[in-house]
Amino acid sequence: MKKLLFLIAFIILFPVKFVFANFSDQEIVSLNLASTGWWVKPTVTVNAPNGGELIAESSSYAITWSAASTDPASPVAINIYYSADGGTTYNSIATGEPNDAIYLWTVPTVGTTLGKIKIVATDGHGLTNFDESNATFTIVDPPVTTLQVNGKSVTEAVTHNWSLTGDVSTISATVMRVGSSDPVVDGNTFDQNVLSQTISNTVKNIFFSYNFSSYDYPPFDAPGFRFTVNGQSLLELWAGDVNPEATEAGVLHSTGWQNFSFDPSIFSDVSLNLSFLAGNSSSALDLNSWVDIKNLTTATVSANLGTLFTLTSTSGTPVLDPLTFASSPSGQHTLTYYSVDPLLPAETPKTQDVYLQRSPLPAIIDLDNIATTSSSLKLKWISNGGVAYDLSYGATRVTPWPTPRP
């Protein structure tokens, strides 16, 4: 009883002030003043992926969570991690993310059935808490679809690492001009103006559009434009191709935009040097020739009559859109294709530019040797089209023979 009375008297004579905050687990006492600190950790829950999901490699996946501090005024920072071994080890995805409940994750190419996500939440008082996926998820390859044109895969991207020599200029964001278009001042010879680049010989098709123009007339500027691959001419035009009338000197003529493509598999070289040359070969007057080039790509396919388009896939059912492509009119088209496998994540659709030409390519119907001497050979042939031809000769047969140029 005496101890109790002494304690009551002590409290009356020496009051102690307490300042309380929510959830105290520590007290800092100075003289007769005690204060408290925050002790309850923030709450955090992984919502997705939380186990059982099938996620595609290289896809964009939305990681979602919920997190909050027990102090309503305290911010919460989020660190995100993933594991490919069921949570034994974790790799960082993002640190210091705002607590906005979602993060778009570019899924790595790890290929695992033991994937997990861990979210670590840190509040303004330095207290942390974390949560992991409740169960493992799977990261797999989605279907991979390949478009084949006449049995050859087309998967290449565009490259534009140009080398410019002489009078070469940029006309627009997509058009390059080789040669001078000045109507008065004589320009360089065609071999002094060169637009070129070198690419790997792994492509299945090379496609470009050109517009050859000239103020000159026959028999001059022959050639006025030449396209070569590793020094071999595949396309060549001269003033007479656009201006057959020798009387129209100084009058501008052009081909208008034309398309040209070829299969580079005829070359055995490791790399391909693509060169565009244009200008004056010879001229009686100050009359220039030049060429505009656009859409040089290894991705656009030039499809002629009878071209066979097929899709192959690592799994699932390939889908080609539009389904009416086979009956599409001539001109530029964009195909979309992908595969659907109900057991795998969806494949990201791919696109392919295709230029459809519904008429047959010019072909040599008949070729005859009509006269031979010790120094000359006279040939005669019949063709269903075409305005220029490449002739090759040798002691043995040249294989394959060059395709007539359009």
MOQUIVEN-V414538 format. One record per residue. N is the residue number from 0. RES is the residue in one letter. PSI is psi in whole degrees, 0 to 359 (* if undefined). OMEGA is omega in degrees with one decimal (* if undefined). BURIAL is I if it has 9 or more other C-alpha atoms within 8 Angstrom, else O. Layout:
<<N,RES,PSI,OMEGA,BURIAL> <N,RES,PSI,OMEGA,BURIAL>>
This chain:
<<0,M,321,-179.3,O> <1,K,322,-179.9,O> <2,K,322,179.7,O> <3,L,315,179.0,O> <4,L,324,179.6,O> <5,F,320,180.0,O> <6,L,320,179.5,O> <7,I,320,-179.8,O> <8,A,321,-179.7,O> <9,F,318,-179.2,I> <10,I,322,-180.0,I> <11,I,320,-176.1,O> <12,L,328,-176.3,O> <13,F,78,-177.9,O> <14,P,142,177.2,O> <15,V,128,-179.8,O> <16,K,131,176.3,O> <17,F,131,173.2,O> <18,V,113,-172.6,O> <19,F,142,165.5,O> <20,A,168,-177.9,I> <21,N,144,168.0,O> <22,F,63,-178.9,O> <23,S,138,170.8,I> <24,D,4,177.0,O> <25,Q,150,177.6,O> <26,E,131,176.0,I> <27,I,113,-174.7,O> <28,V,125,174.0,O> <29,S,114,-173.4,O> <30,L,245,-178.7,O> <31,N,22,-178.8,O> <32,L,126,178.1,I> <33,A,134,177.4,I> <34,S,160,-176.0,I> <35,T,162,177.7,I> <36,G,170,179.5,I> <37,W,139,-178.9,I> <38,W,344,-179.2,O> <39,V,126,-178.8,O> <40,K,158,175.6,I> <41,P,156,176.5,I> <42,T,146,179.1,I> <43,V,138,179.8,I> <44,T,129,172.1,I> <45,V,123,178.9,I> <46,N,319,179.5,I> <47,A,138,-2.4,I> <48,P,137,-174.6,I> <49,N,9,176.6,I> <50,G,133,177.1,I> <51,G,352,-178.0,I> <52,E,155,174.0,O> <53,L,111,-172.1,I> <54,I,136,-176.8,I> <55,A,138,172.8,I> <56,E,144,176.9,I> <57,S,6,177.2,O> <58,S,171,175.3,O> <59,S,115,-175.3,O> <60,Y,137,-178.7,I> <61,A,106,171.2,I> <62,I,128,-179.2,I> <63,T,152,-178.9,I> <64,W,171,169.8,I> <65,S,137,-178.7,I> <66,A,149,179.3,I> <67,A,152,174.2,O> <68,S,152,174.9,I> <69,T,346,173.1,O> <70,D,110,-175.7,O> <71,P,337,-177.6,O> <72,A,358,-174.1,O> <73,S,130,175.2,I> <74,P,161,178.6,O> <75,V,126,175.9,I> <76,A,146,-173.6,I> <77,I,130,169.3,I> <78,N,138,-174.9,I> <79,I,137,-178.1,I> <80,Y,156,172.9,I> <81,Y,153,177.5,I> <82,S,142,175.4,I> <83,A,4,-178.1,I> <84,D,34,175.1,I> <85,G,16,177.0,I> <86,G,3,177.1,I> <87,T,316,175.3,O> <88,T,153,-179.4,O> <89,Y,148,175.9,I> <90,N,142,-177.0,O> <91,S,136,171.9,I> <92,I,311,-179.1,I> <93,A,147,177.8,O> <94,T,149,177.3,O> <95,G,27,-179.9,O> <96,E,147,174.9,O> <97,P,154,-178.3,O> <98,N,67,-177.7,O> <99,D,9,169.7,O> <100,A,3,-179.7,O> <101,I,144,175.4,O> <102,Y,129,179.0,O> <103,L,113,-174.1,O> <104,W,125,170.9,I> <105,T,108,-169.8,O> <106,V,128,-179.5,I> <107,P,163,178.7,O> <108,T,70,-175.8,O> <109,V,335,177.9,O> <110,G,79,-176.2,I> <111,T,154,171.7,I> <112,T,5,-175.1,I> <113,L,39,-179.6,I> <114,G,142,174.2,I> <115,K,154,174.9,I> <116,I,140,174.3,I> <117,K,131,176.4,I> <118,I,126,176.9,I> <119,V,123,-180.0,I> <120,A,133,178.8,I> <121,T,125,-179.1,I> <122,D,180,-176.6,I> <123,G,348,177.8,O> <124,H,4,179.1,O> <125,G,6,179.1,O> <126,L,138,-177.5,I> <127,T,157,173.7,I> <128,N,161,-179.0,I> <129,F,163,173.7,I> <130,D,150,178.7,I> <131,E,163,171.3,I> <132,S,138,-178.2,I> <133,N,329,179.3,O> <134,A,173,-176.9,O> <135,T,155,172.5,I> <136,F,173,-174.7,I> <137,T,134,173.5,I> <138,I,122,-174.5,I> <139,V,165,171.3,I> <140,D,132,171.5,I> <141,P,172,173.9,I> <142,P,148,176.3,I> <143,V,117,-177.0,I> <144,T,137,179.5,I> <145,T,131,174.8,I> <146,L,130,178.5,I> <147,Q,136,177.9,I> <148,V,114,-174.5,I> <149,N,40,174.8,O> <150,G,1,-178.7,O> <151,K,133,-178.0,O> <152,S,145,178.4,I> <153,V,103,-176.8,I> <154,T,11,-170.8,O> <155,E,157,179.1,O> <156,A,167,-179.3,O> <157,V,142,173.8,O> <158,T,142,-179.4,O> <159,H,64,177.1,O> <160,N,80,-169.5,O> <161,W,148,167.7,O> <162,S,128,-173.9,O> <163,L,130,177.1,I> <164,T,134,176.4,I> <165,G,216,-175.0,I> <166,D,83,177.1,I> <167,V,130,-175.0,I> <168,S,160,176.5,O> <169,T,119,-178.2,O> <170,I,322,178.0,O> <171,S,187,-179.1,O> <172,A,340,-175.6,O> <173,T,355,-173.2,O> <174,V,130,173.2,I> <175,M,142,178.0,I> <176,R,131,177.6,I> <177,V,119,-177.0,I> <178,G,166,-178.6,I> <179,S,136,176.3,I> <180,S,13,179.5,O> <181,D,128,-176.8,O> <182,P,353,-173.7,I> <183,V,309,-172.8,O> <184,V,128,-178.6,O> <185,D,134,-179.5,I> <186,G,191,179.6,I> <187,N,165,170.0,I> <188,T,159,-169.8,I> <189,F,332,-178.9,I> <190,D,357,177.0,I> <191,Q,348,178.8,I> <192,N,109,-173.0,I> <193,V,129,170.9,I> <194,L,121,-173.6,I> <195,S,162,171.2,I> <196,Q,157,180.0,I> <197,T,131,-179.8,I> <198,I,163,177.2,I> <199,S,142,179.9,O> <200,N,60,175.7,I> <201,T,1,-176.5,O> <202,V,159,-177.2,I> <203,K,346,-177.4,I> <204,N,142,172.8,I> <205,I,130,-172.4,I> <206,F,140,171.2,I> <207,F,164,175.5,I> <208,S,145,-178.4,I> <209,Y,155,173.3,I> <210,N,104,-178.5,I> <211,F,132,-178.2,I> <212,S,153,179.6,I> <213,S,143,169.0,I> <214,Y,352,-173.1,I> <215,D,181,-175.6,I> <216,Y,164,-179.3,I> <217,P,144,12.6,I> <218,P,26,-172.2,O> <219,F,172,-177.6,I> <220,D,59,178.4,I> <221,A,95,5.1,I> <222,P,162,171.3,I> <223,G,343,178.4,I> <224,F,136,178.4,I> <225,R,134,172.9,I> <226,F,125,-177.0,I> <227,T,152,171.5,I> <228,V,117,-176.0,I> <229,N,40,176.7,O> <230,G,351,179.7,O> <231,Q,127,-178.1,O> <232,S,126,176.3,I> <233,L,340,179.8,I> <234,L,131,-176.1,O> <235,E,132,178.9,I> <236,L,155,177.0,I> <237,W,176,-174.5,I> <238,A,325,-178.7,I> <239,G,342,178.0,I> <240,D,333,-179.7,O> <241,V,341,-179.1,I> <242,N,84,-177.3,I> <243,P,347,-176.5,I> <244,E,115,-178.7,O> <245,A,347,-177.8,I> <246,T,347,-175.4,O> <247,E,57,178.2,O> <248,A,135,177.3,I> <249,G,2,178.2,O> <250,V,130,-176.6,O> <251,L,129,173.5,O> <252,H,152,179.3,I> <253,S,163,178.4,I> <254,T,341,-166.7,I> <255,G,172,-176.5,O> <256,W,123,178.1,O> <257,Q,158,179.5,O> <258,N,143,179.7,O> <259,F,137,175.9,I> <260,S,157,176.8,I> <261,F,161,178.9,O> <262,D,113,-175.2,O> <263,P,1,-179.5,I> <264,S,350,175.9,O> <265,I,346,178.0,O> <266,F,135,178.9,O> <267,S,357,-177.4,O> <268,D,152,178.6,O> <269,V,323,179.7,O> <270,S,160,-178.7,O> <271,L,122,173.6,I> <272,N,114,180.0,I> <273,L,122,-176.4,I> <274,S,135,174.6,I> <275,F,121,179.9,I> <276,L,137,179.4,I> <277,A,147,179.3,I> <278,G,209,-175.6,I> <279,N,133,171.6,I> <280,S,317,175.5,I> <281,S,149,-177.5,O> <282,S,132,175.9,I> <283,A,335,-179.6,O> <284,L,178,177.3,O> <285,D,71,-174.7,I> <286,L,116,-172.0,I> <287,N,157,170.1,I> <288,S,146,-179.7,I> <289,W,171,178.4,I> <290,V,142,172.3,I> <291,D,136,-176.8,I> <292,I,138,173.6,I> <293,K,167,173.3,I> <294,N,30,174.5,I> <295,L,120,-175.1,I> <296,T,154,172.3,I> <297,T,9,-175.2,I> <298,A,332,-180.0,I> <299,T,131,-179.7,I> <300,V,130,173.9,I> <301,S,111,-172.9,I> <302,A,120,179.5,I> <303,N,177,-179.9,I> <304,L,129,179.2,O> <305,G,1,178.8,O> <306,T,135,-178.8,O> <307,L,118,176.5,O> <308,F,127,177.5,I> <309,T,155,176.9,I> <310,L,136,172.5,I> <311,T,148,-176.7,I> <312,S,149,176.6,I> <313,T,336,175.8,O> <314,S,162,176.5,I> <315,G,194,-176.2,I> <316,T,120,178.3,O> <317,P,145,179.2,I> <318,V,130,177.8,O> <319,L,128,-179.5,I> <320,D,128,6.0,I> <321,P,152,-180.0,O> <322,L,339,-178.0,O> <323,T,14,-174.3,O> <324,F,323,-176.5,O> <325,A,332,-179.2,O> <326,S,14,-178.3,O> <327,S,151,178.7,O> <328,P,170,177.0,O> <329,S,156,178.4,O> <330,G,190,-175.8,O> <331,Q,134,178.8,O> <332,H,156,174.4,O> <333,T,121,177.9,O> <334,L,143,173.0,I> <335,T,133,-178.5,I> <336,Y,151,-178.3,I> <337,Y,176,178.3,I> <338,S,150,179.4,I> <339,V,122,175.1,I> <340,D,116,-175.9,I> <341,P,344,-179.1,O> <342,L,359,-176.7,O> <343,L,161,174.8,I> <344,P,156,-178.2,I> <345,A,144,175.1,I> <346,E,140,175.0,I> <347,T,125,-178.7,O> <348,P,143,176.7,O> <349,K,157,177.7,O> <350,T,153,179.4,O> <351,Q,123,175.5,I> <352,D,133,-178.6,I> <353,V,129,173.1,I> <354,Y,115,-177.4,I> <355,L,128,173.9,I> <356,Q,112,-170.1,I> <357,R,358,177.7,O> <358,S,152,-179.3,O> <359,P,154,173.5,O> <360,L,149,173.9,O> <361,P,141,-177.8,I> <362,A,150,174.3,O> <363,I,117,-178.3,I> <364,I,323,-177.7,O> <365,D,141,179.2,O> <366,L,121,-177.5,I> <367,D,144,171.0,O> <368,N,110,-173.3,I> <369,I,347,177.6,O> <370,A,135,-179.5,O> <371,T,133,172.2,I> <372,T,182,179.6,O> <373,S,344,-176.4,O> <374,S,3,-177.1,O> <375,S,160,177.9,O> <376,L,126,-179.5,O> <377,K,122,-177.4,O> <378,L,153,175.3,I> <379,K,133,177.6,O> <380,W,162,177.0,I> <381,I,135,-179.7,O> <382,S,150,177.9,I> <383,N,14,178.4,O> <384,G,179,178.0,O> <385,G,149,-179.2,I> <386,V,351,-179.7,O> <387,A,147,-175.4,O> <388,Y,150,173.2,O> <389,D,130,177.4,I> <390,L,135,177.4,O> <391,S,148,177.9,O> <392,Y,161,178.9,O> <393,G,171,179.2,O> <394,A,333,175.9,O> <395,T,166,-178.1,O> <396,R,136,176.1,O> <397,V,124,-179.2,O> <398,T,131,-9.0,O> <399,P,160,175.5,O> <400,W,145,179.0,O> <401,P,148,176.7,O> <402,T,134,176.1,O> <403,P,140,-179.6,I> <404,R,145,178.2,I> <405,P,*,*,I>>
